[in-house]
Amino acid sequence: MIDYIVVGFGLAGLAFVEELKKNDKLFVVYENYSQKSSRVAGGLYNPVILKRFTAAWLASEQLELALPFYKNIQDKLGEALVSELPVLRRFNNIEEQNLWFEACDKPVLETFLSSDLIRNENEALDIPFQYGSVKGTGKIDIKKMLSLYVLDLKKKELLINESLEYDELVTETDFIEYKGLRAKNIVFAEGFGVRSNPFFNYLPLQGNKGEYIIIKCKGLQLKEAVKSSIFIIPLGDDLYKVGATYNNQDKTPNITESAREQLQMKLERFLKIDYEVVDQVAGIRPTIRDRRPLIGTHPEYKSMHIINGLGSRGILIGPYVANKLYNFIENNGSLEKEIDIKRFENLR
Ligand SMILES: Cc1cc2nc3c(=O)[nH]c(=O)nc-3n(C[C@H](O)[C@H](O)[C@H](O)COP(=O)(O)OP(=O)(O)OC[C@H]3O[C@@H](n4cnc5c(N)ncnc54)[C@H](O)[C@@H]3O)c2cc1C
């Protein structure tokens, strides 16, 4: 009997697997590549919500945990994955500058927002009201991290490239059995894919589709991520990720022309030079209406657990909630009400 089956290997699955490795648990992962949220994400970690100038949920605690977490993975995988990357917020008008100054004095935000305005010196960009700069930001190459990690798991025969077929799961009192394999626990980390999971699809996961275009722009020479109504994120070799869109109607996985047009229109409001769109990607963020993760144990089947609802901030939230879930299952730890799936028990 092994300790865990983990279903799904995006940011949530990875964070939980790290807990299992740290605690010498025996596990196997199932991954079918049906969801792409983690693999297409911008990869930014940023403790501040730049639309409203507020601190993200538990920003300081999560950042403190997440940075060493990803740096440790980087060291183990032996490739550059984590880089510090300044994020500059483009102000649209004087009112926004004033709101920024007000935010700079607020608790938590004062550690992350710089009150020195930054003048734009890049002639390719139209920045009439200067920038505000955020501290403690950076970028993770999530796609590379996940694929290197998958290679390592495959080498150790710990990853199976198959869909977990829910109707093949047999639930016993103290364990589950799947196609002859017994495990003490199963953890579902399926992102938006949980909507097909008959054990947990009562949970109100909404999903929000996001698309990026990737542009090539020789003259831009940007070293920082710039946030206006969209982000421009430098990737190296004159390539930039531009986006993302937010769409809670379309739940299809494919890229769309309307998203590309929307992103180009927003980009051209402040990028003044020619560029070429070289690629486009799409994924569905696992979002919940109360903007909190979905963590916990199935109300009926005590060997079944879930880690989901990482929304639009999976990099920072993942390690934090994986640690909470692990301690909840193994060490009688407590789960805060706001993340516990118990809050949706009335929906069953
Ligand atoms: C366009 C976009 C930009 C984003 N930018 C950022 C950003 O800059 N910073 C940030 O922190 N967050 C960002 N996010 C959010 C972040 O990507 C998500 O919070 C995160 O990806 C959620 O991870 P997850 O592991 O829960 O889901 P997923 O990444 O969707 O992973 C779930 C995995 O489970 C697998 N799976 C599902 N069902 C099964 C099954 N039955 N059997 C086997 N495998 C299965 C899927 O194939 C998938 O690999 C962005 C998201 C999008 C879409």
The ligand as a Gaussian input file, in Angstrom:
#p B3LYP/6-31G(d) Opt

LIG

0 1
 C       -3.579000      33.153000     -18.489000
 C       -3.242000      32.892000     -17.047000
 C       -2.244000      33.653000     -16.429000
 C       -1.899000      33.420000     -15.106000
 N       -0.860000      34.131000     -14.544000
 C       -0.482000      33.867000     -13.276000
 C        0.637000      34.523000     -12.703000
 O        1.330000      35.322000     -13.360000
 N        0.944000      34.246000     -11.407000
 C        0.231000      33.359000     -10.651000
 O        0.545000      33.155000      -9.480000
 N       -0.833000      32.709000     -11.176000
 C       -1.193000      32.931000     -12.470000
 N       -2.265000      32.276000     -13.010000
 C       -3.056000      31.379000     -12.134000
 C       -2.387000      30.052000     -11.948000
 O       -1.954000      29.596000     -13.191000
 C       -3.381000      29.068000     -11.291000
 O       -3.673000      29.503000     -10.009000
 C       -2.777000      27.668000     -11.234000
 O       -2.385000      27.273000     -12.508000
 C       -3.736000      26.642000     -10.667000
 O       -3.016000      25.444000     -10.573000
 P       -3.727000      24.035000     -10.432000
 O       -2.631000      23.047000     -10.269000
 O       -4.784000      24.104000      -9.409000
 O       -4.483000      23.834000     -11.822000
 P       -3.919000      23.345000     -13.269000
 O       -2.690000      24.093000     -13.643000
 O       -5.084000      23.407000     -14.189000
 O       -3.498000      21.864000     -13.017000
 C       -4.401000      20.801000     -12.885000
 C       -3.780000      19.592000     -13.541000
 O       -4.606000      18.440000     -13.333000
 C       -4.645000      17.681000     -14.521000
 N       -5.869000      16.870000     -14.480000
 C       -7.162000      17.300000     -14.373000
 N       -8.015000      16.267000     -14.320000
 C       -7.267000      15.134000     -14.386000
 C       -7.577000      13.730000     -14.373000
 N       -8.827000      13.249000     -14.278000
 N       -6.553000      12.839000     -14.491000
 C       -5.271000      13.264000     -14.585000
 N       -4.926000      14.585000     -14.586000
 C       -5.911000      15.504000     -14.487000
 C       -4.607000      18.741000     -15.615000
 O       -4.155000      18.237000     -16.846000
 C       -3.644000      19.778000     -15.038000
 O       -2.291000      19.570000     -15.405000
 C       -2.608000      32.438000     -14.350000
 C       -3.583000      31.674000     -14.974000
 C       -3.894000      31.874000     -16.318000
 C       -4.920000      31.008000     -16.988000

